[in-house]
């Protein structure tokens, strides 16, 4: 299982979408305050649909509190400023995938302190970044692919017909 860390997310719909991704992938969600919305926000609830009870969510009052709670963990920082391509990294079960707020990303001081584990999802031209929930999905599924989708259903069934 992977861990998704959102540092000060601002848009409730993005976090709600990420809740749904975490439910579908078995990832744990770590939310770093301050949040740009109330957890009871109707848009947050709507975007997460009825998946909230499937997700283990932990709240922290700062990124240092998260680091202290997981001193042996490996953290990867997703940023458009990263020098390493996200799919060139070898992920392991239990890794923490860290994402910044929608308007500013991760603080440069944090990136500088963790340069070797800053990763970038490739994009064309001068595009600043992907939507947060899309970036999380891209990252999580690459990490899951590398562990052969351990424990996940990889085949589906038709509703009315048979394959």
Buried (B, 14 or more C-beta within 10 A) or exposed (E): BBBBBBBBBBBBBBBBBBBBBBBBBBBBBBBBEEBBBEEEBEBBBEBBEEBBEEBEBBEBEEBEBBBEEBEEEBBBBBBBBBEBEBBEBEBEEEBBBBBBBBEEBBBEEBBEEBEEBBBBBEEEEEEEBBEBBBBBBBBBBBBBEBBEEEEEEEEEEEEEEEE
